[in-house]
Amino acid sequence: DYKLTYYTPEYETKDTDILAAFRVTPQPGVPPEEAGAAVAAESSTGTWTTVWTDGLTSLVRYKGRCYHIETVAGKKNQNIAYVAYPLNLFEKSSVTIMFTSIVSNVFGFTTLRAL
């Protein structure tokens, strides 16, 4: 359940956040907030493997946050999920790594019917 950790509607974006908007179609029975949170998780820290050093890394500092969901007008079960990524999540001066992290990790997981 990604919603508990990655859906943060109270979050206020910062000047140092990378902002992205994803058009998402959740699977039947999946709420839009869970779908948006899944995108935020899968494209940031949600795929990290748990290891002994987890105590040294702050999830709060590095996780993506789905901070807003909008329904697409006239489209059944389609939403725009707005996600904020902390700049610290990405390697400095590497746009390629940033795009790879945000875009490539979210295709092919079962929470969404379409992205």
Secondary structure, DSSP 8 states (H G I E B T S, - for coil): -THHHHB-TT----TTEEEEEEEEEE-TT--HHHHHHHHHHHTTTTT----GGGGGS-HHHH--EEEEEEE-TT-TT-EEEEEEEEGGGS-TT-HHHHHIIIIITTTT-TTEEE-
